[in-house]
Amino acid sequence: MSYVEMPGARVGIRMWADPATVEDGALRQLHNVATLPWIKGLAVMPDVHYGKGATVGSVIAMHGAVCPAAVGVDIGCGMSAVKTSLTADDLPGDLSRLRSKIEEAIPVGFSMHGDLVDPRRLHGFPTAGWDDLWSRFDGIAEAVHFRRDRAARQMGSLGGGNHFIEFCLDQAGAVWLMLHSGSRNIGKELAEYHIGEARKLPHNQGLVDRDLAVFTADTPQMAAYRNDLFWAQEYAKYNRAIMMALFQDVVRREFRKAKVAFEPVISCHHNYVAEERYDGMDLLVTRKGAIRAGSGEFGIIPGSMGTGSYIVKGLGNEASFNSASHGAGRRMSRNAAKRRFSTRDLEDQTRGVECRKDAGVVDEIPAAYKPIEQVIDQQRDLVEVVARLRQLVCVKG
């Protein structure tokens, strides 16, 4: 860990990355966050990179305040993974049919389900709390009420960007299912609405960056944001759970003879807020591009679509607010990747993976991301590796 002091900052920045390798824009963002009056600590993960408002790969602890932009616009975005009883010996040489069946079962990109998914009809789906989620919809921001039907039909859909569904092998030859998604458009609209509301508040007018506007404790605006935030985080959790159930159903059908069994699902948010206590103080801890890594807690740290991913267990390092990175982290923007790389480059870098290899996903090429092994190595005091996975099938939005 590097400890970086910056002029005017209220806290030092604890950094699990080489400061010399962090882009100037991200360093400026981190400095801006460290000057906020409410901040009590700032930890930076090895996958750190520039983001809107707050830096991706940052863990921000505040007392009596929360910054909506420090959560990101995909509230509750995160990962789910499950180990199966399948092994490499059970697999056919051509996995294109499996990829097609996954894409048939789970809408990707802007697509959504034509008929609402009934979770009670999904094998093993945990329905406790499902009715409560939708009964609370009328209590969230009125600005998104007209989106209820869309939100219901997007439940159990992947989305686009860096979201993915993967069929993987670990080093022992066991098959894992893994996916990455969040709260879809409803979470984005709630985030943008509350960021806009925060920017209007008088106490935010003098901030060095208005995107870092906060809500403060014991105000109607904070209460409204917390209500909507926690609802969207639940939506994201159910979205991943439904997709994982649909994914498992596909695998059961495609490998019927193997009578596939599944271990408990590992699931973790990496864009969210949690109430946690450190040094005797109750804090609101915002993780934007970071997972919780409390002692013994399982987490998922994915690499890019051609480089592999890691299942980890947290070591409970309080200096990082019990956190770890959420992935490899981009080392260049999407536009820069499109300018630099071609579909041939994408084919070369994803050889052996059944996935899209067209111009629409060149911005997700592995070379646009930091090396995942380096990212893992920089946080050996935050997590221990449980399994390393390599992709066999990758479905992108």
C-alpha positions as CSV (number, residue, x, y, z in Angstrom):
1,M,0.0,0.0,0.0
2,S,1.2,3.5,-0.9
3,Y,0.1,6.4,1.3
4,V,-0.3,9.6,-0.7
5,E,-0.7,13.0,0.9
6,M,-2.0,15.9,-1.3
7,P,-2.2,19.6,-0.5
8,G,-5.6,20.6,0.9
9,A,-6.8,17.1,1.5
10,R,-8.5,16.2,4.7
11,V,-7.3,12.6,4.6
12,G,-4.4,10.8,3.1
13,I,-5.1,8.4,0.2
14,R,-4.4,4.7,0.8
15,M,-3.5,3.3,-2.6
16,W,-3.1,-0.3,-3.7
17,A,-1.7,0.9,-7.0
18,D,1.6,2.5,-8.1
19,P,0.7,6.2,-8.0
20,A,3.1,6.8,-10.9
21,T,0.9,4.6,-13.1
22,V,-2.4,6.3,-12.2
23,E,-3.6,8.7,-14.9
24,D,-3.6,12.5,-14.1
25,G,-7.3,12.8,-14.4
26,A,-7.9,10.0,-11.9
27,L,-5.4,11.5,-9.5
28,R,-7.2,14.9,-9.7
29,Q,-10.5,13.2,-8.9
30,L,-9.0,11.4,-5.9
31,H,-7.6,14.7,-4.6
32,N,-11.0,16.3,-5.1
33,V,-12.7,13.6,-3.1
34,A,-10.1,13.8,-0.3
35,T,-11.0,17.5,0.2
36,L,-14.7,16.9,0.9
37,P,-15.7,18.1,4.4
38,W,-17.5,14.9,5.3
39,I,-14.7,12.4,4.3
40,K,-13.1,10.1,6.9
41,G,-11.1,7.9,4.6
42,L,-10.2,7.0,1.0
43,A,-8.8,3.7,-0.3
44,V,-7.9,3.2,-3.9
45,M,-7.8,-0.2,-5.6
46,P,-5.3,-1.5,-8.1
47,D,-7.8,-1.3,-11.0
48,V,-8.3,2.4,-10.4
49,H,-9.1,4.6,-13.5
50,Y,-10.9,7.8,-14.3
51,G,-14.7,7.9,-14.0
52,K,-17.5,10.4,-14.0
53,G,-17.4,12.4,-10.8
54,A,-15.7,9.9,-8.5
55,T,-12.9,7.6,-9.6
56,V,-13.6,3.9,-10.5
57,G,-11.8,1.7,-8.1
58,S,-12.3,4.0,-5.1
59,V,-13.7,3.3,-1.6
60,I,-15.0,6.4,0.0
61,A,-15.9,6.5,3.7
62,M,-18.0,9.5,4.9
63,H,-19.7,10.4,8.1
64,G,-23.1,11.9,7.9
65,A,-23.1,12.2,4.1
66,V,-23.1,10.2,0.9
67,C,-22.1,11.2,-2.7
68,P,-24.4,9.7,-5.4
69,A,-21.8,10.0,-8.1
70,A,-19.4,8.0,-5.9
71,V,-21.7,5.0,-6.4
72,G,-21.8,5.3,-10.2
73,V,-24.9,5.3,-12.4
74,D,-25.3,1.5,-12.5
75,I,-26.4,1.2,-8.9
76,G,-25.8,-2.3,-7.5
77,C,-23.7,-3.5,-10.4
78,G,-21.8,-6.6,-9.5
79,M,-21.0,-10.3,-10.1
80,S,-22.4,-13.7,-9.5
81,A,-20.6,-17.1,-9.9
82,V,-21.3,-20.7,-9.2
83,K,-19.2,-23.9,-9.4
84,T,-20.9,-26.8,-11.1
85,S,-20.4,-30.6,-11.0
86,L,-19.4,-30.5,-14.7
87,T,-15.8,-31.0,-15.7
88,A,-13.8,-30.5,-18.9
89,D,-14.4,-34.1,-19.8
90,D,-18.2,-33.4,-20.1
91,L,-17.8,-30.7,-22.7
92,P,-18.1,-30.9,-26.5
93,G,-15.5,-29.6,-28.8
94,D,-17.8,-26.9,-30.2
95,L,-19.5,-24.6,-27.7
96,S,-21.3,-22.4,-30.2
97,R,-24.6,-24.1,-29.5
98,L,-24.3,-23.4,-25.8
99,R,-23.6,-19.7,-26.5
100,S,-26.7,-19.5,-28.7
101,K,-28.9,-21.1,-26.1
102,I,-27.7,-18.7,-23.4
103,E,-28.4,-15.7,-25.7
104,E,-31.9,-17.1,-26.4
105,A,-32.7,-17.4,-22.7
106,I,-31.2,-14.1,-21.5
107,P,-31.8,-10.8,-23.4
108,V,-28.6,-8.8,-24.0
109,G,-27.9,-5.2,-25.0
110,F,-31.1,-3.1,-25.1
111,S,-33.3,-6.2,-25.3
112,M,-35.7,-7.2,-22.5
113,H,-38.0,-10.1,-21.9
114,G,-41.3,-10.2,-23.9
115,D,-43.1,-11.8,-21.0
116,L,-42.4,-11.0,-17.4
117,V,-40.1,-13.6,-15.7
118,D,-42.0,-15.4,-12.9
119,P,-39.2,-16.3,-10.4
120,R,-41.5,-18.9,-8.8
121,R,-41.1,-21.0,-11.9
122,L,-37.3,-20.9,-11.8
123,H,-35.5,-23.9,-10.3
124,G,-34.2,-23.0,-6.8
125,F,-34.7,-19.3,-7.1
126,P,-34.8,-17.5,-3.7
127,T,-38.2,-15.7,-3.9
128,A,-38.2,-14.3,-0.4
129,G,-38.5,-10.5,-0.7
130,W,-39.5,-10.6,-4.3
131,D,-43.1,-9.3,-3.7
132,D,-41.7,-6.7,-1.2
133,L,-39.4,-5.3,-3.9
134,W,-42.2,-4.5,-6.2
135,S,-44.6,-3.3,-3.5
136,R,-42.0,-0.7,-2.7
137,F,-41.8,0.6,-6.3
138,D,-44.4,3.3,-5.7
139,G,-42.2,4.7,-2.9
140,I,-39.2,5.5,-5.1
141,A,-38.7,8.8,-7.0
142,E,-41.8,9.7,-8.9
143,A,-39.6,10.7,-11.9
144,V,-39.2,7.0,-12.7
145,H,-42.7,5.7,-12.1
146,F,-43.5,5.6,-15.8
147,R,-40.6,3.1,-16.2
148,R,-42.3,0.3,-14.1
149,D,-43.2,-1.9,-17.0
150,R,-39.8,-1.5,-18.6
151,A,-38.0,-2.2,-15.3
152,A,-40.1,-5.4,-14.9
153,R,-39.3,-6.6,-18.4
154,Q,-35.6,-5.8,-18.0
155,M,-35.4,-7.9,-14.8
156,G,-33.3,-10.9,-15.7
157,S,-31.5,-9.2,-18.7
158,L,-27.8,-8.5,-19.2
159,G,-27.5,-5.0,-20.7
160,G,-24.5,-3.9,-22.7
161,G,-21.0,-2.3,-22.2
162,N,-18.8,-4.5,-20.1
163,H,-21.6,-6.8,-18.8
164,F,-21.1,-10.4,-19.7
165,I,-22.1,-14.0,-19.1
166,E,-19.4,-16.6,-19.1
167,F,-18.9,-20.4,-19.0
168,C,-15.5,-21.1,-17.5
169,L,-13.1,-23.7,-16.3
170,D,-11.0,-23.5,-13.2
171,Q,-7.4,-24.9,-12.9
172,A,-8.7,-28.3,-11.6
173,G,-11.0,-28.7,-14.6
174,A,-14.3,-27.8,-12.9
175,V,-16.9,-25.8,-14.8
176,W,-18.1,-22.4,-13.3
177,L,-20.9,-20.1,-14.5
178,M,-20.3,-16.4,-14.0
179,L,-22.1,-13.2,-14.9
180,H,-21.7,-9.4,-14.5
181,S,-24.7,-7.0,-14.5
182,G,-26.5,-4.4,-12.5
183,S,-29.8,-2.5,-12.1
184,R,-30.3,-1.9,-15.8
185,N,-31.9,1.4,-16.9
186,I,-34.0,1.9,-13.8
187,G,-30.9,2.2,-11.6
188,K,-29.3,4.5,-14.1
189,E,-32.3,6.8,-14.1
190,L,-32.5,6.9,-10.3
191,A,-28.8,7.7,-10.1
192,E,-29.0,10.5,-12.6
193,Y,-32.1,11.9,-10.9
194,H,-30.4,12.0,-7.5
195,I,-27.1,13.4,-8.8
196,G,-29.1,16.2,-10.3
197,E,-31.0,16.8,-7.1
198,A,-27.8,16.9,-5.0
199,R,-26.2,19.4,-7.4
200,K,-29.0,21.9,-6.5
201,L,-28.4,21.9,-2.7
202,P,-26.8,25.0,-1.2
203,H,-24.1,23.2,0.7
204,N,-22.7,21.8,-2.6
205,Q,-22.3,25.1,-4.5
206,G,-18.7,25.7,-3.4
207,L,-17.4,22.2,-4.1
208,V,-14.3,21.9,-6.4
209,D,-16.3,19.5,-8.5
210,R,-20.1,19.7,-8.5
211,D,-20.3,16.1,-9.6
212,L,-19.2,15.3,-6.0
213,A,-22.4,16.8,-4.6
214,V,-23.5,15.0,-1.5
215,F,-26.7,14.5,0.6
216,T,-26.3,15.0,4.3
217,A,-27.7,13.1,7.2
218,D,-31.2,13.9,8.7
219,T,-32.5,15.6,5.6
220,P,-35.4,14.7,3.4
221,Q,-33.1,14.5,0.4
222,M,-30.8,12.0,2.1
223,A,-33.8,9.9,3.2
224,A,-35.2,9.8,-0.4
225,Y,-31.9,8.9,-1.9
226,R,-31.2,6.1,0.6
227,N,-34.6,4.7,-0.1
228,D,-34.1,4.6,-3.8
229,L,-30.5,3.5,-3.6
230,F,-31.2,0.5,-1.4
231,W,-34.2,-0.4,-3.7
232,A,-32.0,-0.3,-6.8
233,Q,-29.3,-2.4,-5.1
234,E,-32.0,-5.0,-4.3
235,Y,-33.2,-4.8,-8.0
236,A,-29.7,-5.5,-9.2
237,K,-29.3,-8.5,-6.8
238,Y,-32.5,-10.0,-8.1
239,N,-31.6,-9.2,-11.7
240,R,-28.4,-11.3,-11.4
241,A,-30.2,-14.0,-9.4
242,I,-32.8,-14.5,-12.2
243,M,-30.1,-14.5,-14.9
244,M,-28.1,-17.1,-13.0
245,A,-31.2,-19.3,-12.6
246,L,-31.9,-19.0,-16.3
247,F,-28.3,-19.8,-17.1
248,Q,-28.4,-22.8,-14.9
249,D,-31.6,-24.0,-16.6
250,V,-29.8,-23.8,-20.0
251,V,-26.9,-25.8,-18.6
252,R,-29.2,-28.4,-17.2
253,R,-30.9,-28.9,-20.5
254,E,-27.7,-28.9,-22.6
255,F,-26.0,-31.4,-20.3
256,R,-29.0,-33.4,-19.3
257,K,-27.2,-36.7,-19.2
258,A,-24.6,-35.3,-16.7
259,K,-27.4,-34.4,-14.2
260,V,-25.6,-31.1,-13.3
261,A,-25.4,-30.0,-9.7
262,F,-24.6,-26.5,-8.5
263,E,-22.8,-25.2,-5.4
264,P,-24.1,-22.1,-3.6
265,V,-24.0,-19.0,-5.7
266,I,-21.3,-16.4,-4.8
267,S,-22.7,-12.8,-5.3
268,C,-21.2,-9.4,-4.7
269,H,-22.0,-5.8,-5.6
270,H,-19.2,-3.5,-6.7
271,N,-21.1,-0.2,-7.2
272,Y,-22.9,0.4,-3.9
273,V,-23.2,1.9,-0.5
274,A,-23.1,0.1,2.9
275,E,-23.4,1.2,6.5
276,E,-20.2,0.1,8.3
277,R,-18.4,0.9,11.5
278,Y,-14.7,1.8,11.7
279,D,-12.7,3.2,14.6
280,G,-15.8,3.5,16.7
281,M,-17.6,5.6,14.0
282,D,-20.6,4.7,11.9
283,L,-19.8,5.5,8.3
284,L,-21.4,5.3,4.9
285,V,-18.9,3.4,2.8
286,T,-19.2,3.9,-1.0
287,R,-17.6,1.3,-3.2
288,K,-17.4,2.4,-6.9
289,G,-15.6,-0.4,-8.7
290,A,-14.7,-2.3,-5.5
291,I,-16.0,-5.3,-3.7
292,R,-16.3,-5.9,0.0
293,A,-13.5,-8.3,1.2
294,G,-14.2,-8.8,4.9
295,S,-12.4,-11.7,6.6
296,G,-13.6,-15.0,5.0
297,E,-16.0,-13.3,2.6
298,F,-16.0,-14.7,-1.0
299,G,-15.7,-12.3,-3.9
300,I,-15.3,-12.3,-7.7
301,I,-12.6,-10.3,-9.6
302,P,-13.0,-10.7,-13.3
303,G,-10.5,-10.0,-16.0
304,S,-11.2,-9.1,-19.6
305,M,-13.0,-11.4,-22.0
306,G,-9.9,-13.3,-23.0
307,T,-7.7,-13.3,-19.9
308,G,-9.5,-15.1,-17.1
309,S,-11.0,-14.2,-13.7
310,Y,-10.5,-15.0,-10.0
311,I,-12.6,-16.2,-7.2
312,V,-11.2,-14.8,-4.0
313,K,-11.7,-14.7,-0.2
314,G,-11.3,-11.5,1.8
315,L,-8.6,-11.0,4.4
316,G,-10.5,-8.3,6.3
317,N,-7.9,-5.5,5.9
318,E,-9.5,-2.5,7.6
319,A,-7.0,-0.1,6.0
320,S,-8.9,-0.7,2.7
321,F,-12.2,-0.6,4.6
322,N,-12.4,-4.4,4.0
323,S,-12.4,-3.9,0.2
324,A,-10.7,-5.2,-2.9
325,S,-10.7,-4.5,-6.6
326,H,-13.8,-5.2,-8.8
327,G,-11.9,-6.3,-11.9
328,A,-8.9,-5.6,-14.1
329,G,-9.8,-2.0,-14.7
330,R,-9.6,-0.2,-18.0
331,R,-6.2,1.2,-19.1
332,M,-7.7,3.1,-22.1
333,S,-11.1,4.5,-23.0
334,R,-13.6,2.8,-25.2
335,N,-13.0,5.3,-28.0
336,A,-9.2,4.9,-27.7
337,A,-9.6,1.1,-27.9
338,K,-11.8,1.4,-31.1
339,R,-9.2,3.7,-32.7
340,R,-6.2,1.5,-31.8
341,F,-7.6,-2.1,-32.4
342,S,-9.3,-4.0,-35.2
343,T,-11.5,-7.0,-35.3
344,R,-8.4,-9.0,-36.3
345,D,-6.8,-7.9,-33.0
346,L,-9.9,-9.0,-31.2
347,E,-9.9,-12.4,-32.9
348,D,-6.2,-12.9,-31.9
349,Q,-6.7,-11.9,-28.3
350,T,-9.8,-14.0,-27.8
351,R,-8.6,-17.1,-29.6
352,G,-10.1,-20.2,-27.9
353,V,-13.1,-18.3,-26.5
354,E,-16.5,-18.8,-28.1
355,C,-17.7,-15.2,-28.2
356,R,-18.5,-12.2,-30.4
357,K,-15.5,-11.0,-32.5
358,D,-17.1,-8.2,-34.4
359,A,-16.6,-4.4,-34.4
360,G,-19.4,-3.9,-31.8
361,V,-17.2,-5.3,-29.0
362,V,-13.7,-4.1,-30.0
363,D,-13.9,-1.6,-27.1
364,E,-14.0,-4.7,-24.8
365,I,-10.8,-6.2,-26.3
366,P,-8.5,-7.6,-23.6
367,A,-5.7,-5.1,-24.3
368,A,-8.0,-2.3,-23.3
369,Y,-7.7,-3.6,-19.7
370,K,-5.0,-3.9,-17.2
371,P,-3.4,-7.3,-16.8
372,I,-5.5,-9.2,-14.2
373,E,-2.6,-11.0,-12.7
374,Q,-0.9,-7.7,-11.9
375,V,-4.1,-6.4,-10.3
376,I,-4.4,-9.5,-8.2
377,D,-0.7,-9.3,-7.2
378,Q,-1.1,-5.7,-6.0
379,Q,-3.7,-6.7,-3.4
380,R,-2.3,-9.8,-1.8
381,D,-2.9,-8.2,1.6
382,L,-6.6,-7.7,0.7
383,V,-7.6,-11.1,-0.7
384,E,-6.4,-14.7,-1.1
385,V,-7.1,-16.5,-4.4
386,V,-9.5,-19.5,-4.2
387,A,-9.7,-20.3,-7.9
388,R,-8.5,-19.0,-11.2
389,L,-11.0,-19.3,-14.1
390,R,-10.6,-19.1,-17.8
391,Q,-13.4,-18.4,-20.2
392,L,-14.6,-20.9,-22.7
393,V,-17.8,-19.0,-23.7
394,C,-18.4,-15.3,-23.2
395,V,-21.7,-13.6,-24.0
396,K,-21.4,-9.8,-24.3
397,G,-24.2,-7.2,-24.5
